[in-house]
C-alpha cells in the first residue's frame, strides 16, 4: 500500500474542466492531471442519459484527499459531482517520489 491515489471526476467538456484543473494544480493538490474522453451512461432524476464527458484523473497524495475534494466541490459545475479516490497500491518509486515533490506538504 502506498501513500498515493488517483482522484477521479467527470466534466461535460474540456472547457468546463480546464479552470478546475488549473486551480487544483496551482494549489498543489495534484502533481499531474489527465483528461480522457469517455461516454457515460447513467440515471439522473429519473431520466436515462448517454453523455460524452471528460474523465479527469488527479494524481496526488492520499493525505490531500479531503482538501482536494473540498476544492472540487467548490469549483465543480455539477450538482452532485463524481469524486472518488482509487488507491495506488504500488507504482514506480521514482514516479511516486515525483508526485510527492510536486504537491504541497501538510
PDB file as gemmi writes it, atoms N, CA and C in Angstrom:
CRYST1    1.000    1.000    1.000  90.00  90.00  90.00 P 1                      
ATOM      1  N   UNK A   1       0.851  -1.174   0.000  1.00  0.00           N  
ATOM      2  CA  UNK A   1       0.000   0.000   0.000  1.00  0.00           C  
ATOM      3  C   UNK A   1       0.897   1.237   0.000  1.00  0.00           C  
ATOM      4  N   UNK A   2       0.552   2.196  -0.839  1.00  0.00           N  
ATOM      5  CA  UNK A   2       1.351   3.416  -0.916  1.00  0.00           C  
ATOM      6  C   UNK A   2       0.585   4.585  -0.294  1.00  0.00           C  
ATOM      7  N   UNK A   3       1.225   5.724  -0.270  1.00  0.00           N  
ATOM      8  CA  UNK A   3       0.624   6.950   0.256  1.00  0.00           C  
ATOM      9  C   UNK A   3      -0.054   7.756  -0.835  1.00  0.00           C  
ATOM     10  N   UNK A   4      -0.251   7.159  -2.019  1.00  0.00           N  
ATOM     11  CA  UNK A   4      -0.716   7.903  -3.181  1.00  0.00           C  
ATOM     12  C   UNK A   4      -2.026   7.354  -3.719  1.00  0.00           C  
ATOM     13  N   UNK A   5      -2.751   8.217  -4.432  1.00  0.00           N  
ATOM     14  CA  UNK A   5      -4.008   7.809  -5.019  1.00  0.00           C  
ATOM     15  C   UNK A   5      -4.318   8.632  -6.250  1.00  0.00           C  
ATOM     16  N   UNK A   6      -5.357   8.207  -6.956  1.00  0.00           N  
ATOM     17  CA  UNK A   6      -5.852   8.917  -8.127  1.00  0.00           C  
ATOM     18  C   UNK A   6      -7.293   9.303  -7.829  1.00  0.00           C  
ATOM     19  N   UNK A   7      -7.576  10.593  -7.883  1.00  0.00           N  
ATOM     20  CA  UNK A   7      -8.930  11.097  -7.673  1.00  0.00           C  
ATOM     21  C   UNK A   7      -9.560  11.289  -9.046  1.00  0.00           C  
ATOM     22  N   UNK A   8     -10.768  10.758  -9.212  1.00  0.00           N  
ATOM     23  CA  UNK A   8     -11.472  10.830 -10.484  1.00  0.00           C  
ATOM     24  C   UNK A   8     -12.704  11.710 -10.365  1.00  0.00           C  
ATOM     25  N   UNK A   9     -12.967  12.468 -11.415  1.00  0.00           N  
ATOM     26  CA  UNK A   9     -14.212  13.205 -11.546  1.00  0.00           C  
ATOM     27  C   UNK A   9     -14.504  13.348 -13.030  1.00  0.00           C  
ATOM     28  N   UNK A  10     -15.705  13.803 -13.369  1.00  0.00           N  
ATOM     29  CA  UNK A  10     -16.068  13.996 -14.770  1.00  0.00           C  
ATOM     30  C   UNK A  10     -16.616  15.399 -14.980  1.00  0.00           C  
ATOM     31  N   UNK A  11     -16.466  15.860 -16.217  1.00  0.00           N  
ATOM     32  CA  UNK A  11     -16.993  17.150 -16.650  1.00  0.00           C  
ATOM     33  C   UNK A  11     -17.669  16.961 -18.001  1.00  0.00           C  
ATOM     34  N   UNK A  12     -18.511  17.906 -18.359  1.00  0.00           N  
ATOM     35  CA  UNK A  12     -19.186  17.853 -19.647  1.00  0.00           C  
ATOM     36  C   UNK A  12     -18.269  18.126 -20.824  1.00  0.00           C  
ATOM     37  N   UNK A  13     -17.160  18.816 -20.576  1.00  0.00           N  
ATOM     38  CA  UNK A  13     -16.233  19.159 -21.655  1.00  0.00           C  
ATOM     39  C   UNK A  13     -14.879  19.547 -21.076  1.00  0.00           C  
ATOM     40  N   UNK A  14     -13.883  19.590 -21.940  1.00  0.00           N  
ATOM     41  CA  UNK A  14     -12.559  20.066 -21.525  1.00  0.00           C  
ATOM     42  C   UNK A  14     -12.619  21.529 -21.103  1.00  0.00           C  
ATOM     43  N   UNK A  15     -13.482  22.292 -21.760  1.00  0.00           N  
ATOM     44  CA  UNK A  15     -13.621  23.706 -21.420  1.00  0.00           C  
ATOM     45  C   UNK A  15     -14.134  23.883 -19.989  1.00  0.00           C  
ATOM     46  N   UNK A  16     -15.059  23.025 -19.562  1.00  0.00           N  
ATOM     47  CA  UNK A  16     -15.547  23.056 -18.173  1.00  0.00           C  
ATOM     48  C   UNK A  16     -14.458  22.619 -17.213  1.00  0.00           C  
ATOM     49  N   UNK A  17     -13.682  21.635 -17.612  1.00  0.00           N  
ATOM     50  CA  UNK A  17     -12.675  21.051 -16.723  1.00  0.00           C  
ATOM     51  C   UNK A  17     -11.470  21.958 -16.518  1.00  0.00           C  
ATOM     52  N   UNK A  18     -11.084  22.701 -17.539  1.00  0.00           N  
ATOM     53  CA  UNK A  18      -9.810  23.432 -17.523  1.00  0.00           C  
ATOM     54  C   UNK A  18      -9.629  24.370 -16.334  1.00  0.00           C  
ATOM     55  N   UNK A  19     -10.600  25.244 -15.998  1.00  0.00           N  
ATOM     56  CA  UNK A  19     -10.361  26.133 -14.852  1.00  0.00           C  
ATOM     57  C   UNK A  19     -10.230  25.376 -13.529  1.00  0.00           C  
ATOM     58  N   UNK A  20     -10.927  24.266 -13.411  1.00  0.00           N  
ATOM     59  CA  UNK A  20     -10.833  23.454 -12.194  1.00  0.00           C  
ATOM     60  C   UNK A  20      -9.456  22.793 -12.134  1.00  0.00           C  
ATOM     61  N   UNK A  21      -9.024  22.234 -13.251  1.00  0.00           N  
ATOM     62  CA  UNK A  21      -7.696  21.618 -13.314  1.00  0.00           C  
ATOM     63  C   UNK A  21      -6.626  22.645 -12.959  1.00  0.00           C  
ATOM     64  N   UNK A  22      -6.709  23.825 -13.551  1.00  0.00           N  
ATOM     65  CA  UNK A  22      -5.721  24.872 -13.281  1.00  0.00           C  
ATOM     66  C   UNK A  22      -5.683  25.230 -11.800  1.00  0.00           C  
ATOM     67  N   UNK A  23      -6.854  25.345 -11.180  1.00  0.00           N  
ATOM     68  CA  UNK A  23      -6.914  25.688  -9.754  1.00  0.00           C  
ATOM     69  C   UNK A  23      -6.283  24.599  -8.899  1.00  0.00           C  
ATOM     70  N   UNK A  24      -6.570  23.349  -9.214  1.00  0.00           N  
ATOM     71  CA  UNK A  24      -6.027  22.228  -8.439  1.00  0.00           C  
ATOM     72  C   UNK A  24      -4.503  22.179  -8.563  1.00  0.00           C  
ATOM     73  N   UNK A  25      -3.997  22.341  -9.777  1.00  0.00           N  
ATOM     74  CA  UNK A  25      -2.542  22.342  -9.982  1.00  0.00           C  
ATOM     75  C   UNK A  25      -1.910  23.529  -9.260  1.00  0.00           C  
ATOM     76  N   UNK A  26      -2.505  24.713  -9.401  1.00  0.00           N  
ATOM     77  CA  UNK A  26      -1.946  25.916  -8.767  1.00  0.00           C  
ATOM     78  C   UNK A  26      -1.961  25.844  -7.248  1.00  0.00           C  
ATOM     79  N   UNK A  27      -2.920  25.114  -6.681  1.00  0.00           N  
ATOM     80  CA  UNK A  27      -2.978  24.917  -5.225  1.00  0.00           C  
ATOM     81  C   UNK A  27      -2.065  23.777  -4.770  1.00  0.00           C  
ATOM     82  N   UNK A  28      -1.412  23.122  -5.733  1.00  0.00           N  
ATOM     83  CA  UNK A  28      -0.508  21.998  -5.450  1.00  0.00           C  
ATOM     84  C   UNK A  28      -1.226  20.830  -4.769  1.00  0.00           C  
ATOM     85  N   UNK A  29      -2.481  20.611  -5.178  1.00  0.00           N  
ATOM     86  CA  UNK A  29      -3.247  19.491  -4.646  1.00  0.00           C  
ATOM     87  C   UNK A  29      -3.105  18.235  -5.503  1.00  0.00           C  
ATOM     88  N   UNK A  30      -2.529  18.374  -6.684  1.00  0.00           N  
ATOM     89  CA  UNK A  30      -2.251  17.233  -7.557  1.00  0.00           C  
ATOM     90  C   UNK A  30      -0.971  17.520  -8.321  1.00  0.00           C  
ATOM     91  N   UNK A  31      -0.217  16.465  -8.576  1.00  0.00           N  
ATOM     92  CA  UNK A  31       1.044  16.605  -9.310  1.00  0.00           C  
ATOM     93  C   UNK A  31       0.819  16.555 -10.813  1.00  0.00           C  
ATOM     94  N   UNK A  32      -0.156  15.780 -11.221  1.00  0.00           N  
ATOM     95  CA  UNK A  32      -0.420  15.561 -12.641  1.00  0.00           C  
ATOM     96  C   UNK A  32      -1.918  15.356 -12.813  1.00  0.00           C  
ATOM     97  N   UNK A  33      -2.447  15.889 -13.894  1.00  0.00           N  
ATOM     98  CA  UNK A  33      -3.871  15.730 -14.183  1.00  0.00           C  
ATOM     99  C   UNK A  33      -4.001  15.270 -15.633  1.00  0.00           C  
ATOM    100  N   UNK A  34      -4.829  14.268 -15.841  1.00  0.00           N  
ATOM    101  CA  UNK A  34      -5.067  13.760 -17.190  1.00  0.00           C  
ATOM    102  C   UNK A  34      -6.544  13.854 -17.524  1.00  0.00           C  
ATOM    103  N   UNK A  35      -6.828  14.109 -18.795  1.00  0.00           N  
ATOM    104  CA  UNK A  35      -8.196  14.146 -19.309  1.00  0.00           C  
ATOM    105  C   UNK A  35      -8.374  13.009 -20.314  1.00  0.00           C  
ATOM    106  N   UNK A  36      -9.495  12.311 -20.212  1.00  0.00           N  
ATOM    107  CA  UNK A  36      -9.805  11.220 -21.128  1.00  0.00           C  
ATOM    108  C   UNK A  36     -11.249  11.391 -21.588  1.00  0.00           C  
ATOM    109  N   UNK A  37     -11.480  11.395 -22.895  1.00  0.00           N  
ATOM    110  CA  UNK A  37     -12.849  11.467 -23.409  1.00  0.00           C  
ATOM    111  C   UNK A  37     -13.535  10.124 -23.187  1.00  0.00           C  
ATOM    112  N   UNK A  38     -14.740  10.177 -22.630  1.00  0.00           N  
ATOM    113  CA  UNK A  38     -15.488   8.952 -22.323  1.00  0.00           C  
ATOM    114  C   UNK A  38     -16.951   9.126 -22.714  1.00  0.00           C  
ATOM    115  N   UNK A  39     -17.680   8.035 -22.702  1.00  0.00           N  
ATOM    116  CA  UNK A  39     -19.131   8.021 -22.872  1.00  0.00           C  
ATOM    117  C   UNK A  39     -19.707   7.485 -21.569  1.00  0.00           C  
ATOM    118  N   UNK A  40     -20.562   8.274 -20.913  1.00  0.00           N  
ATOM    119  CA  UNK A  40     -21.163   7.865 -19.640  1.00  0.00           C  
ATOM    120  C   UNK A  40     -22.635   7.532 -19.834  1.00  0.00           C  
ATOM    121  N   UNK A  41     -23.094   6.523 -19.105  1.00  0.00           N  
ATOM    122  CA  UNK A  41     -24.488   6.076 -19.145  1.00  0.00           C  
ATOM    123  C   UNK A  41     -24.967   6.046 -17.701  1.00  0.00           C  
ATOM    124  N   UNK A  42     -26.020   6.789 -17.394  1.00  0.00           N  
ATOM    125  CA  UNK A  42     -26.452   6.894 -16.004  1.00  0.00           C  
ATOM    126  C   UNK A  42     -27.888   7.401 -15.918  1.00  0.00           C  
ATOM    127  N   UNK A  43     -28.473   7.195 -14.747  1.00  0.00           N  
ATOM    128  CA  UNK A  43     -29.805   7.729 -14.464  1.00  0.00           C  
ATOM    129  C   UNK A  43     -29.635   8.896 -13.508  1.00  0.00           C  
ATOM    130  N   UNK A  44     -30.257  10.027 -13.853  1.00  0.00           N  
ATOM    131  CA  UNK A  44     -30.223  11.221 -13.008  1.00  0.00           C  
ATOM    132  C   UNK A  44     -31.623  11.802 -12.966  1.00  0.00           C  
ATOM    133  N   UNK A  45     -32.181  11.871 -11.758  1.00  0.00           N  
ATOM    134  CA  UNK A  45     -33.533  12.408 -11.553  1.00  0.00           C  
ATOM    135  C   UNK A  45     -34.540  11.727 -12.479  1.00  0.00           C  
ATOM    136  N   UNK A  46     -34.483  10.403 -12.485  1.00  0.00           N  
ATOM    137  CA  UNK A  46     -35.406   9.533 -13.221  1.00  0.00           C  
ATOM    138  C   UNK A  46     -35.275   9.571 -14.739  1.00  0.00           C  
ATOM    139  N   UNK A  47     -34.274  10.224 -15.264  1.00  0.00           N  
ATOM    140  CA  UNK A  47     -34.032  10.223 -16.705  1.00  0.00           C  
ATOM    141  C   UNK A  47     -32.729   9.480 -16.997  1.00  0.00           C  
ATOM    142  N   UNK A  48     -32.729   8.745 -18.102  1.00  0.00           N  
ATOM    143  CA  UNK A  48     -31.560   7.973 -18.512  1.00  0.00           C  
ATOM    144  C   UNK A  48     -30.747   8.814 -19.495  1.00  0.00           C  
ATOM    145  N   UNK A  49     -29.447   8.914 -19.229  1.00  0.00           N  
ATOM    146  CA  UNK A  49     -28.562   9.735 -20.049  1.00  0.00           C  
ATOM    147  C   UNK A  49     -27.445   8.891 -20.665  1.00  0.00           C  
ATOM    148  N   UNK A  50     -27.038   9.286 -21.858  1.00  0.00           N  
ATOM    149  CA  UNK A  50     -25.873   8.748 -22.572  1.00  0.00           C  
ATOM    150  C   UNK A  50     -25.087   9.984 -23.002  1.00  0.00           C  
ATOM    151  N   UNK A  51     -24.079  10.362 -22.233  1.00  0.00           N  
ATOM    152  CA  UNK A  51     -23.381  11.625 -22.475  1.00  0.00           C  
ATOM    153  C   UNK A  51     -21.908  11.433 -22.792  1.00  0.00           C  
ATOM    154  N   UNK A  52     -21.418  12.276 -23.674  1.00  0.00           N  
ATOM    155  CA  UNK A  52     -19.977  12.401 -23.859  1.00  0.00           C  
ATOM    156  C   UNK A  52     -19.465  13.261 -22.714  1.00  0.00           C  
ATOM    157  N   UNK A  53     -18.456  12.781 -22.028  1.00  0.00           N  
ATOM    158  CA  UNK A  53     -17.891  13.516 -20.902  1.00  0.00           C  
ATOM    159  C   UNK A  53     -16.369  13.435 -20.956  1.00  0.00           C  
ATOM    160  N   UNK A  54     -15.754  14.185 -20.075  1.00  0.00           N  
ATOM    161  CA  UNK A  54     -14.308  14.141 -19.907  1.00  0.00           C  
ATOM    162  C   UNK A  54     -14.025  13.603 -18.511  1.00  0.00           C  
ATOM    163  N   UNK A  55     -13.342  12.469 -18.446  1.00  0.00           N  
ATOM    164  CA  UNK A  55     -12.903  11.893 -17.179  1.00  0.00           C  
ATOM    165  C   UNK A  55     -11.579  12.556 -16.825  1.00  0.00           C  
ATOM    166  N   UNK A  56     -11.497  13.113 -15.623  1.00  0.00           N  
ATOM    167  CA  UNK A  56     -10.289  13.801 -15.185  1.00  0.00           C  
ATOM    168  C   UNK A  56      -9.691  13.019 -14.022  1.00  0.00           C  
ATOM    169  N   UNK A  57      -8.394  12.725 -14.131  1.00  0.00           N  
ATOM    170  CA  UNK A  57      -7.678  11.951 -13.120  1.00  0.00           C  
ATOM    171  C   UNK A  57      -6.603  12.826 -12.490  1.00  0.00           C  
ATOM    172  N   UNK A  58      -6.661  12.960 -11.177  1.00  0.00           N  
ATOM    173  CA  UNK A  58      -5.707  13.764 -10.419  1.00  0.00           C  
ATOM    174  C   UNK A  58      -4.778  12.821  -9.658  1.00  0.00           C  
ATOM    175  N   UNK A  59      -3.480  12.871  -9.927  1.00  0.00           N  
ATOM    176  CA  UNK A  59      -2.508  12.063  -9.182  1.00  0.00           C  
ATOM    177  C   UNK A  59      -2.064  12.873  -7.972  1.00  0.00           C  
ATOM    178  N   UNK A  60      -2.206  12.300  -6.775  1.00  0.00           N  
ATOM    179  CA  UNK A  60      -1.952  13.058  -5.557  1.00  0.00           C  
ATOM    180  C   UNK A  60      -1.537  12.145  -4.416  1.00  0.00           C  
ATOM    181  N   UNK A  61      -1.284  12.753  -3.277  1.00  0.00           N  
ATOM    182  CA  UNK A  61      -1.044  12.011  -2.041  1.00  0.00           C  
ATOM    183  C   UNK A  61      -2.392  11.831  -1.349  1.00  0.00           C  
ATOM    184  N   UNK A  62      -2.605  10.666  -0.766  1.00  0.00           N  
ATOM    185  CA  UNK A  62      -3.882  10.391  -0.098  1.00  0.00           C  
ATOM    186  C   UNK A  62      -4.177  11.382   1.018  1.00  0.00           C  
ATOM    187  N   UNK A  63      -3.152  11.886   1.667  1.00  0.00           N  
ATOM    188  CA  UNK A  63      -3.356  12.840   2.763  1.00  0.00           C  
ATOM    189  C   UNK A  63      -3.948  14.164   2.281  1.00  0.00           C  
ATOM    190  N   UNK A  64      -3.929  14.422   0.978  1.00  0.00           N  
ATOM    191  CA  UNK A  64      -4.504  15.651   0.426  1.00  0.00           C  
ATOM    192  C   UNK A  64      -5.935  15.462  -0.068  1.00  0.00           C  
ATOM    193  N   UNK A  65      -6.482  14.243   0.074  1.00  0.00           N  
ATOM    194  CA  UNK A  65      -7.805  13.964  -0.486  1.00  0.00           C  
ATOM    195  C   UNK A  65      -8.876  14.927   0.019  1.00  0.00           C  
ATOM    196  N   UNK A  66      -8.993  15.123   1.314  1.00  0.00           N  
ATOM    197  CA  UNK A  66     -10.072  15.962   1.852  1.00  0.00           C  
ATOM    198  C   UNK A  66     -10.010  17.382   1.297  1.00  0.00           C  
ATOM    199  N   UNK A  67      -8.818  17.942   1.219  1.00  0.00           N  
ATOM    200  CA  UNK A  67      -8.663  19.297   0.692  1.00  0.00           C  
ATOM    201  C   UNK A  67      -8.979  19.339  -0.807  1.00  0.00           C  
ATOM    202  N   UNK A  68      -8.548  18.317  -1.526  1.00  0.00           N  
ATOM    203  CA  UNK A  68      -8.843  18.236  -2.954  1.00  0.00           C  
ATOM    204  C   UNK A  68     -10.341  18.076  -3.181  1.00  0.00           C  
ATOM    205  N   UNK A  69     -10.987  17.211  -2.411  1.00  0.00           N  
ATOM    206  CA  UNK A  69     -12.436  17.032  -2.524  1.00  0.00           C  
ATOM    207  C   UNK A  69     -13.164  18.352  -2.269  1.00  0.00           C  
ATOM    208  N   UNK A  70     -12.784  19.053  -1.227  1.00  0.00           N  
ATOM    209  CA  UNK A  70     -13.419  20.337  -0.892  1.00  0.00           C  
ATOM    210  C   UNK A  70     -13.283  21.329  -2.048  1.00  0.00           C  
ATOM    211  N   UNK A  71     -12.104  21.409  -2.650  1.00  0.00           N  
ATOM    212  CA  UNK A  71     -11.870  22.326  -3.770  1.00  0.00           C  
ATOM    213  C   UNK A  71     -12.690  21.908  -4.987  1.00  0.00           C  
ATOM    214  N   UNK A  72     -12.774  20.601  -5.250  1.00  0.00           N  
ATOM    215  CA  UNK A  72     -13.585  20.132  -6.377  1.00  0.00           C  
ATOM    216  C   UNK A  72     -15.054  20.476  -6.179  1.00  0.00           C  
ATOM    217  N   UNK A  73     -15.576  20.261  -4.981  1.00  0.00           N  
ATOM    218  CA  UNK A  73     -16.977  20.588  -4.706  1.00  0.00           C  
ATOM    219  C   UNK A  73     -17.218  22.085  -4.890  1.00  0.00           C  
ATOM    220  N   UNK A  74     -16.279  22.889  -4.435  1.00  0.00           N  
ATOM    221  CA  UNK A  74     -16.395  24.349  -4.556  1.00  0.00           C  
ATOM    222  C   UNK A  74     -16.438  24.801  -6.020  1.00  0.00           C  
ATOM    223  N   UNK A  75     -15.638  24.178  -6.877  1.00  0.00           N  
ATOM    224  CA  UNK A  75     -15.472  24.659  -8.251  1.00  0.00           C  
ATOM    225  C   UNK A  75     -16.260  23.886  -9.305  1.00  0.00           C  
ATOM    226  N   UNK A  76     -16.719  22.694  -8.977  1.00  0.00           N  
ATOM    227  CA  UNK A  76     -17.337  21.820  -9.976  1.00  0.00           C  
ATOM    228  C   UNK A  76     -18.713  22.335 -10.382  1.00  0.00           C  
ATOM    229  N   UNK A  77     -19.026  22.313 -11.688  1.00  0.00           N  
ATOM    230  CA  UNK A  77     -20.333  22.799 -12.131  1.00  0.00           C  
ATOM    231  C   UNK A  77     -21.490  21.828 -11.880  1.00  0.00           C  
ATOM    232  N   UNK A  78     -21.212  20.564 -11.604  1.00  0.00           N  
ATOM    233  CA  UNK A  78     -22.288  19.590 -11.388  1.00  0.00           C  
ATOM    234  C   UNK A  78     -22.869  19.711  -9.985  1.00  0.00           C  
ATOM    235  N   UNK A  79     -24.151  19.443  -9.882  1.00  0.00           N  
ATOM    236  CA  UNK A  79     -24.842  19.477  -8.588  1.00  0.00           C  
ATOM    237  C   UNK A  79     -24.296  18.412  -7.639  1.00  0.00           C  
ATOM    238  N   UNK A  80     -24.081  17.216  -8.161  1.00  0.00           N  
ATOM    239  CA  UNK A  80     -23.532  16.103  -7.382  1.00  0.00           C  
ATOM    240  C   UNK A  80     -22.398  15.475  -8.192  1.00  0.00           C  
ATOM    241  N   UNK A  81     -21.212  16.064  -8.130  1.00  0.00           N  
ATOM    242  CA  UNK A  81     -20.123  15.539  -8.963  1.00  0.00           C  
ATOM    243  C   UNK A  81     -19.603  14.197  -8.464  1.00  0.00           C  
ATOM    244  N   UNK A  82     -19.184  13.385  -9.416  1.00  0.00           N  
ATOM    245  CA  UNK A  82     -18.451  12.165  -9.080  1.00  0.00           C  
ATOM    246  C   UNK A  82     -17.088  12.604  -8.556  1.00  0.00           C  
ATOM    247  N   UNK A  83     -16.780  12.226  -7.336  1.00  0.00           N  
ATOM    248  CA  UNK A  83     -15.449  12.463  -6.777  1.00  0.00           C  
ATOM    249  C   UNK A  83     -15.087  11.214  -5.990  1.00  0.00           C  
ATOM    250  N   UNK A  84     -14.172  10.427  -6.532  1.00  0.00           N  
ATOM    251  CA  UNK A  84     -13.753   9.206  -5.850  1.00  0.00           C  
ATOM    252  C   UNK A  84     -12.240   9.079  -5.923  1.00  0.00           C  
ATOM    253  N   UNK A  85     -11.679   8.428  -4.921  1.00  0.00           N  
ATOM    254  CA  UNK A  85     -10.240   8.174  -4.925  1.00  0.00           C  
ATOM    255  C   UNK A  85      -9.996   6.679  -5.083  1.00  0.00           C  
ATOM    256  N   UNK A  86      -9.068   6.360  -5.962  1.00  0.00           N  
ATOM    257  CA  UNK A  86      -8.612   4.991  -6.155  1.00  0.00           C  
ATOM    258  C   UNK A  86      -7.192   4.916  -5.605  1.00  0.00           C  
ATOM    259  N   UNK A  87      -6.957   3.963  -4.748  1.00  0.00           N  
ATOM    260  CA  UNK A  87      -5.639   3.797  -4.141  1.00  0.00           C  
ATOM    261  C   UNK A  87      -4.624   3.333  -5.179  1.00  0.00           C  
ATOM    262  N   UNK A  88      -3.447   3.907  -5.140  1.00  0.00           N  
ATOM    263  CA  UNK A  88      -2.324   3.388  -5.922  1.00  0.00           C  
ATOM    264  C   UNK A  88      -1.621   2.389  -5.008  1.00  0.00           C  
ATOM    265  N   UNK A  89      -1.862   1.104  -5.238  1.00  0.00           N  
ATOM    266  CA  UNK A  89      -1.313   0.086  -4.338  1.00  0.00           C  
ATOM    267  C   UNK A  89       0.186  -0.090  -4.522  1.00  0.00           C  
ATOM    268  N   UNK A  90       0.674   0.203  -5.712  1.00  0.00           N  
ATOM    269  CA  UNK A  90       2.107   0.123  -5.998  1.00  0.00           C  
ATOM    270  C   UNK A  90       2.380   0.983  -7.216  1.00  0.00           C  
ATOM    271  N   UNK A  91       3.623   1.403  -7.359  1.00  0.00           N  
ATOM    272  CA  UNK A  91       3.994   2.214  -8.516  1.00  0.00           C  
ATOM    273  C   UNK A  91       5.497   2.394  -8.569  1.00  0.00           C  
ATOM    274  N   UNK A  92       5.970   2.856  -9.703  1.00  0.00           N  
ATOM    275  CA  UNK A  92       7.390   3.115  -9.904  1.00  0.00           C  
ATOM    276  C   UNK A  92       7.843   4.133  -8.865  1.00  0.00           C  
ATOM    277  N   UNK A  93       8.808   3.775  -8.048  1.00  0.00           N  
ATOM    278  CA  UNK A  93       9.230   4.600  -6.908  1.00  0.00           C  
ATOM    279  C   UNK A  93       9.631   6.008  -7.323  1.00  0.00           C  
ATOM    280  N   UNK A  94      10.323   6.149  -8.440  1.00  0.00           N  
ATOM    281  CA  UNK A  94      10.737   7.482  -8.884  1.00  0.00           C  
ATOM    282  C   UNK A  94       9.539   8.350  -9.260  1.00  0.00           C  
ATOM    283  N   UNK A  95       8.513   7.741  -9.858  1.00  0.00           N  
ATOM    284  CA  UNK A  95       7.308   8.498 -10.211  1.00  0.00           C  
ATOM    285  C   UNK A  95       6.556   8.920  -8.954  1.00  0.00           C  
ATOM    286  N   UNK A  96       6.412   8.012  -8.011  1.00  0.00           N  
ATOM    287  CA  UNK A  96       5.728   8.352  -6.764  1.00  0.00           C  
ATOM    288  C   UNK A  96       6.486   9.437  -6.010  1.00  0.00           C  
ATOM    289  N   UNK A  97       7.806   9.382  -6.033  1.00  0.00           N  
ATOM    290  CA  UNK A  97       8.613  10.432  -5.398  1.00  0.00           C  
ATOM    291  C   UNK A  97       8.383  11.770  -6.092  1.00  0.00           C  
ATOM    292  N   UNK A  98       8.247  11.743  -7.414  1.00  0.00           N  
ATOM    293  CA  UNK A  98       7.971  12.972  -8.161  1.00  0.00           C  
ATOM    294  C   UNK A  98       6.622  13.559  -7.747  1.00  0.00           C  
ATOM    295  N   UNK A  99       5.590  12.707  -7.615  1.00  0.00           N  
ATOM    296  CA  UNK A  99       4.291  13.195  -7.134  1.00  0.00           C  
ATOM    297  C   UNK A  99       4.485  13.902  -5.804  1.00  0.00           C  
ATOM    298  N   UNK A 100       5.188  13.258  -4.903  1.00  0.00           N  
ATOM    299  CA  UNK A 100       5.402  13.813  -3.568  1.00  0.00           C  
ATOM    300  C   UNK A 100       6.087  15.177  -3.624  1.00  0.00           C  
ATOM    301  N   UNK A 101       7.036  15.335  -4.534  1.00  0.00           N  
ATOM    302  CA  UNK A 101       7.760  16.609  -4.666  1.00  0.00           C  
ATOM    303  C   UNK A 101       6.883  17.723  -5.231  1.00  0.00           C  
ATOM    304  N   UNK A 102       5.893  17.363  -6.040  1.00  0.00           N  
ATOM    305  CA  UNK A 102       5.080  18.368  -6.729  1.00  0.00           C  
ATOM    306  C   UNK A 102       3.908  18.889  -5.910  1.00  0.00           C  
ATOM    307  N   UNK A 103       3.411  18.087  -4.984  1.00  0.00           N  
ATOM    308  CA  UNK A 103       2.241  18.512  -4.213  1.00  0.00           C  
ATOM    309  C   UNK A 103       2.674  19.181  -2.918  1.00  0.00           C  
ATOM    310  N   UNK A 104       1.734  19.897  -2.336  1.00  0.00           N  
ATOM    311  CA  UNK A 104       2.045  20.642  -1.116  1.00  0.00           C  
ATOM    312  C   UNK A 104       2.308  19.720   0.058  1.00  0.00           C  
ATOM    313  N   UNK A 105       3.084  20.200   0.988  1.00  0.00           N  
ATOM    314  CA  UNK A 105       3.345  19.463   2.225  1.00  0.00           C  
ATOM    315  C   UNK A 105       2.239  19.773   3.213  1.00  0.00           C  
ATOM    316  N   UNK A 106       1.963  18.809   4.058  1.00  0.00           N  
ATOM    317  CA  UNK A 106       0.947  19.037   5.096  1.00  0.00           C  
ATOM    318  C   UNK A 106       1.646  19.243   6.416  1.00  0.00           C  
TER     319      UNK A 106                                                      
END                                                                             
